[in-house]
Amino acid sequence: SVANTLEQLRERREILEKKYFSELQASFVKVKNYQKHLEDDLMSGVEEIKRLSEEEIRSKPEDLIPKLYVKAQTILRYRALNLAALRKILKKFLNRCARDSIELQERIYAVDDVISRSAIAQPQLDIRRVSLDLIALYGTVFRLTYEGTVDRLARYEHKAGVNIRRILPHSETFFFALRLPYQEKSGDFAVRILPGNTSVFGVKMICEVLRCEQYPPCCGRFPNGEVKVDFPRAIRGDDVFIMQSLVQCDRAGLSHSGTLMELALMLHTARISAAARITAIIPYMSYTGSVSSMAAVAEILEKMGCQHVITVDMAREQVEGMFSVPMEAISARYEFVRFIGNHLSAEGHDFRNITVVAPNEAAVNRAKNFADALMVYMKLCPNEQFVSLCTAVERQVCPNKPEKISSLPLNSCKAANTLAYELALRQQEEGACSIRTQCNADITPDCVVLVGDVKDRLCIIFDTHIEEAIDICRTASKLREEGANRIIVMATHFTASAGAVERLTNSPIDLIVVTDSLDHDEVLKNPRIAHRLRVLPIAPLLAHAIEKVHTENSLTTLFEK
């Protein structure tokens, strides 16, 4: 039986090897052919423009030459990324699967040699020379200096998104470069940052920012599926920070309640391990839709030993009242301010005609704070570059409109509007303790009224959470109807549930900016939404919060007020 099992494993391995090399060859051919198509398209455009005189080029659209320049930069980027990807695939296979096989190693080296001699690594067309020719032609036609030409073409390149990183490095965030003007107190005992299954990567980034030792993962599963927590190192007398977002984690097989149980067991284990202080860092707080549910979650965390809670951009301020221990609700607002300021500056935007939009009444205060912070950070002139505010208000439509003329007498107590009864029944159905506003996905943009001017303006929809994206997509459609020329959405948390990706894909939104408080790997694999998505790291923000709590300093600069 052992011999049969080994033979089956060998056969399966041979099948997988054949599949690997066949798919690798198919990918290589696809990349090479598409690169050839891009190069032919570029050269046809270049040959066509060479036949035109300067006057004819000026009479054409202004972006005629910049479009060709962007195509050239796209080819360079496409070639570099695919060459790196192919070599990374070969390296992983060599290290993981071909260590014990000379034959496989020789085959991998042969494939690498083919790639290195192909048109991907050694192209016949000199794209950089073509780019320099386009720069010279554009500068000659429009009478610009070399520096001015490069700057203007770089703006077109930035708008096209050729070299834009979808996930920003933490070194480019606001709080990473923040330096306080005064000397803060130093901590007295060691800091330990423990990762839950939903925050392993986030803890790694925080440890890099703080330059402290990274604690190994301590959460797992028993064979029967129960959550297992085991600290591999002693934490007695340490200042312990346990990081976990309360969200479903498919990678670890945990639901929302599973991540909550994992966090509770980590808090309990830290308490019985004699930690000096235990702080729960919850970047995304779930169960906030009901007062009773949130109160139960708060009681669970406190009973398990939590002495301090840090979270980021809560959608509802009522949650703070559920905890009897100190709770810090910090804001990622300045990360968005820095990003949009740098993004628009790179495009050459003059920061005129910008409007910040609140998708509902609850987000008005946050939108106003964001608009004020943007004006202060970019030092905008209040008279010429004022960032205005707009609010999307939903009109309540009676689902069962009463007749104009009732058959009952006007003074009859039974002639009341049926809307009141329907609202009462709906409230009873949702529960008396409900604080979440129910969204109707069937409501059209006609049921939304915009309070504010948005015509021919850049509109930034600012909110804390994208879940079903009903309000945001409905607001974006209304903005487009009212004449907004560009729509950008900014939200701290992005859970992408209940068809949110499809709604966002079909919406008129041009750019979606979120943070990495949650894992976005699956969303980034979808090319229909990935090209619009930008992910900002919040590790520097949380690192600052940890440092301030550990050293007993004030967190005032991180609050949303």
Backbone hydrogen bonds, N-H to C=O, Kabsch-Sander energy under -0.5 kcal/mol:
donor,donor_aa,acceptor,acceptor_aa,energy
5,T,1,S,-2.2
6,L,2,V,-2.4
7,E,3,A,-2.3
8,Q,4,N,-2.3
9,L,5,T,-2.2
10,R,6,L,-2.4
11,E,7,E,-2.4
12,R,8,Q,-2.5
13,R,9,L,-2.4
14,E,10,R,-2.5
15,I,11,E,-2.1
16,L,12,R,-2.3
17,E,13,R,-2.5
18,K,14,E,-2.3
19,K,15,I,-2.3
20,Y,16,L,-2.5
21,F,17,E,-2.4
22,S,18,K,-2.2
23,E,19,K,-2.4
24,L,20,Y,-2.3
25,Q,21,F,-2.2
26,A,22,S,-2.1
27,S,23,E,-2.3
28,F,24,L,-2.4
29,V,25,Q,-2.5
30,K,26,A,-2.2
31,V,27,S,-2.6
32,K,28,F,-2.4
33,N,29,V,-2.5
34,Y,30,K,-2.3
35,Q,31,V,-2.4
36,K,32,K,-2.0
37,H,33,N,-2.1
38,L,34,Y,-2.3
39,E,35,Q,-2.4
40,D,36,K,-2.5
41,D,37,H,-2.2
42,L,38,L,-2.3
43,M,39,E,-2.6
44,S,40,D,-2.1
45,G,41,D,-1.6
46,V,42,L,-2.3
47,E,43,M,-2.7
48,E,44,S,-1.7
49,I,45,G,-2.0
50,K,46,V,-1.7
51,R,47,E,-0.7
51,R,48,E,-0.6
52,L,49,I,-1.2
57,I,53,S,-2.2
58,R,54,E,-2.3
59,S,55,E,-1.6
60,K,56,E,-0.8
60,K,57,I,-0.7
64,L,61,P,-1.6
67,K,63,D,-1.9
68,L,64,L,-1.1
69,Y,65,I,-2.3
70,V,66,P,-2.6
71,K,67,K,-1.9
72,A,68,L,-2.1
73,Q,69,Y,-2.3
74,T,70,V,-2.2
75,I,71,K,-2.0
76,L,72,A,-1.9
77,R,73,Q,-2.4
78,Y,74,T,-2.9
79,R,75,I,-2.6
80,A,76,L,-2.2
81,L,77,R,-2.6
82,N,78,Y,-2.1
83,L,79,R,-2.2
84,A,80,A,-2.1
85,A,81,L,-2.3
86,L,82,N,-2.6
87,R,83,L,-1.9
88,K,84,A,-2.0
89,I,85,A,-2.3
90,L,86,L,-2.1
91,K,87,R,-2.4
92,K,88,K,-2.4
93,F,89,I,-2.1
94,L,90,L,-2.4
95,N,91,K,-2.2
96,R,92,K,-2.3
97,C,93,F,-2.3
98,A,93,F,-1.4
101,S,98,A,-1.0
105,Q,101,S,-1.9
106,E,102,I,-2.5
107,R,103,E,-1.9
108,I,104,L,-2.5
109,Y,105,Q,-2.5
110,A,106,E,-2.0
111,V,107,R,-2.3
112,D,108,I,-2.6
113,D,109,Y,-2.0
114,V,110,A,-2.0
115,I,111,V,-2.3
116,S,112,D,-2.4
117,R,113,D,-1.3
118,S,115,I,-1.1
121,A,115,I,-0.7
122,Q,118,S,-2.6
127,I,125,L,-1.3
130,V,126,D,-1.7
131,S,127,I,-2.5
132,L,128,R,-2.2
133,D,129,R,-2.2
134,L,130,V,-2.2
135,I,131,S,-2.2
136,A,132,L,-2.4
137,L,133,D,-2.5
138,Y,134,L,-2.7
139,G,135,I,-2.4
140,T,136,A,-2.1
141,V,137,L,-2.5
142,F,138,Y,-2.2
144,L,139,G,-2.3
149,T,145,T,-2.5
150,V,146,Y,-2.6
151,D,147,E,-2.3
152,R,148,G,-2.2
153,L,149,T,-2.6
154,A,150,V,-2.1
155,R,151,D,-1.3
156,Y,152,R,-1.5
157,E,153,L,-2.3
158,H,154,A,-2.3
159,K,155,R,-2.4
160,A,156,Y,-2.0
161,G,157,E,-0.8
161,G,158,H,-0.6
162,V,157,E,-1.5
168,L,166,R,-0.6
168,L,535,V,-2.4
172,E,169,P,-1.8
173,T,170,H,-1.3
177,A,173,T,-1.0
184,E,182,Y,-0.5
192,R,239,D,-2.6
194,L,192,R,-0.6
194,L,241,F,-2.9
196,G,243,M,-2.1
199,S,196,G,-1.4
203,V,199,S,-2.3
204,K,200,V,-1.7
205,M,201,F,-2.0
206,I,202,G,-2.2
207,C,203,V,-2.5
208,E,204,K,-1.5
209,V,205,M,-2.0
210,L,206,I,-2.8
211,R,207,C,-1.3
212,C,207,C,-1.5
215,Y,193,I,-0.7
218,C,195,P,-0.7
220,G,228,K,-2.9
222,F,226,E,-2.9
225,G,222,F,-2.4
228,K,220,G,-2.6
230,D,218,C,-2.5
237,G,274,A,-2.7
238,D,235,I,-2.1
239,D,190,A,-3.4
240,V,238,D,-0.9
240,V,277,R,-2.7
241,F,192,R,-3.2
242,I,279,T,-2.9
243,M,194,L,-2.6
243,M,241,F,-0.6
244,Q,242,I,-0.5
244,Q,281,I,-2.4
246,L,284,Y,-2.2
247,V,245,S,-1.9
249,C,254,L,-2.8
250,D,248,Q,-0.5
253,G,249,C,-0.7
254,L,249,C,-2.9
259,T,255,S,-2.3
260,L,256,H,-1.7
261,M,257,S,-2.3
262,E,258,G,-2.2
263,L,259,T,-2.3
264,A,260,L,-2.4
265,L,261,M,-2.5
266,M,262,E,-2.0
267,L,263,L,-2.3
268,H,264,A,-2.4
269,T,265,L,-2.6
270,A,266,M,-2.2
271,R,267,L,-2.0
272,I,268,H,-2.3
273,S,269,T,-1.0
274,A,271,R,-1.4
275,A,270,A,-1.7
276,A,238,D,-1.4
277,R,238,D,-1.4
279,T,240,V,-2.6
280,A,308,H,-3.0
281,I,242,I,-3.2
281,I,279,T,-0.6
282,I,280,A,-0.7
282,I,310,I,-3.1
285,M,283,P,-0.5
286,S,284,Y,-0.6
291,V,433,C,-1.7
294,M,290,S,-2.3
295,A,291,V,-2.4
296,A,292,S,-1.9
297,V,293,S,-2.3
298,A,294,M,-2.5
299,E,295,A,-2.1
300,I,296,A,-2.2
301,L,297,V,-2.3
302,E,298,A,-2.2
303,K,299,E,-2.5
304,M,300,I,-1.7
305,G,302,E,-1.2
306,C,301,L,-2.2
307,Q,278,I,-2.3
308,H,278,I,-0.7
309,V,326,P,-2.1
310,I,280,A,-2.6
311,T,328,E,-2.7
312,V,282,I,-0.6
312,V,283,P,-0.9
313,D,330,I,-2.7
319,V,316,R,-1.2
320,E,317,E,-1.2
321,G,318,Q,-0.9
322,M,319,V,-1.8
323,F,319,V,-0.5
323,F,320,E,-0.9
328,E,309,V,-3.2
329,A,327,M,-0.6
330,I,311,T,-2.2
330,I,328,E,-0.9
331,S,558,L,-2.5
335,E,332,A,-0.7
336,F,332,A,-1.4
337,V,333,R,-2.1
338,R,334,Y,-2.4
339,F,335,E,-2.1
340,I,336,F,-2.7
341,G,337,V,-2.1
342,N,338,R,-2.4
343,H,339,F,-2.9
344,L,340,I,-2.4
345,S,341,G,-1.9
346,A,342,N,-2.2
347,E,343,H,-1.0
348,G,345,S,-1.2
349,H,344,L,-2.7
355,T,458,L,-2.8
356,V,388,S,-2.6
357,V,355,T,-0.5
357,V,460,I,-3.0
358,A,390,C,-2.9
363,A,360,N,-1.1
364,V,361,E,-1.2
367,A,363,A,-2.3
368,K,364,V,-2.3
369,N,365,N,-2.2
370,F,366,R,-2.1
371,A,367,A,-2.3
372,D,368,K,-2.5
373,A,369,N,-2.4
374,L,370,F,-2.4
375,M,371,A,-1.9
376,V,372,D,-2.1
377,Y,373,A,-2.8
378,M,374,L,-2.2
379,K,375,M,-0.5
380,L,375,M,-2.1
385,Q,381,C,-2.8
388,S,354,I,-1.7
388,S,386,F,-0.8
390,C,356,V,-2.3
391,T,451,V,-1.4
392,A,358,A,-2.7
393,V,391,T,-0.7
393,V,449,V,-3.3
395,R,447,C,-3.2
397,V,395,R,-0.5
401,K,398,C,-0.5
406,S,404,K,-0.5
412,S,409,P,-1.7
415,A,412,S,-1.3
420,A,417,N,-0.8
421,Y,417,N,-0.7
422,E,418,T,-2.3
423,L,419,L,-2.6
424,A,420,A,-2.2
425,L,421,Y,-2.6
426,R,422,E,-2.4
427,Q,423,L,-2.4
428,Q,424,A,-2.3
429,E,425,L,-2.2
430,E,426,R,-2.3
431,G,427,Q,-1.7
434,S,431,G,-1.4
435,I,289,G,-1.6
436,R,289,G,-0.9
438,Q,436,R,-0.5
441,A,439,C,-0.7
443,I,440,N,-1.4
447,C,444,T,-2.0
448,V,445,P,-1.8
449,V,393,V,-3.1
451,V,391,T,-2.9
451,V,449,V,-0.6
452,G,450,L,-0.9
456,D,483,G,-2.9
457,R,454,V,-1.5
458,L,353,N,-2.8
459,C,457,R,-0.7
459,C,486,R,-2.8
460,I,355,T,-2.9
461,I,459,C,-0.6
461,I,488,I,-2.9
462,F,357,V,-2.3
462,F,460,I,-0.6
463,D,461,I,-0.5
463,D,490,M,-2.5
466,I,493,H,-2.5
467,E,465,H,-0.6
473,C,469,A,-1.8
474,R,470,I,-2.3
475,T,471,D,-2.4
476,A,472,I,-2.6
477,S,473,C,-2.3
478,K,474,R,-1.9
479,L,475,T,-2.5
480,R,476,A,-2.2
481,E,477,S,-2.0
482,E,478,K,-2.0
483,G,480,R,-1.1
484,A,479,L,-2.5
485,N,457,R,-1.1
486,R,457,R,-1.1
488,I,459,C,-2.7
489,V,511,L,-2.9
490,M,461,I,-3.1
491,A,513,V,-2.3
492,T,463,D,-0.7
493,H,464,T,-2.2
495,T,466,I,-2.2
496,A,466,I,-1.0
497,S,467,E,-1.6
500,A,497,S,-0.6
503,R,499,G,-1.9
504,L,500,A,-2.7
505,T,501,V,-2.3
506,N,502,E,-2.0
507,S,503,R,-0.6
507,S,504,L,-0.6
510,D,487,I,-2.5
511,L,487,I,-1.1
512,I,532,R,-2.9
513,V,489,V,-3.1
514,V,512,I,-0.5
514,V,534,R,-2.6
515,T,492,T,-1.3
516,D,536,L,-1.6
517,S,492,T,-0.5
518,L,515,T,-0.5
524,L,520,H,-2.4
525,K,521,D,-0.9
526,N,523,V,-1.5
529,I,526,N,-1.2
530,A,526,N,-2.4
531,H,527,P,-1.0
532,R,529,I,-1.1
533,L,529,I,-0.8
533,L,530,A,-0.7
534,R,512,I,-2.4
535,V,166,R,-4.0
536,L,514,V,-3.0
536,L,534,R,-0.5
542,L,538,I,-2.5
543,A,539,A,-2.7
544,H,540,P,-2.2
545,A,541,L,-1.9
546,I,542,L,-2.7
547,E,543,A,-2.5
548,K,544,H,-2.4
549,V,545,A,-2.5
550,H,546,I,-2.7
551,T,547,E,-1.9
552,E,549,V,-1.1
553,N,548,K,-3.0
558,L,555,L,-1.9
559,F,555,L,-0.5
559,F,556,T,-1.2
560,E,329,A,-0.9
561,K,559,F,-0.7
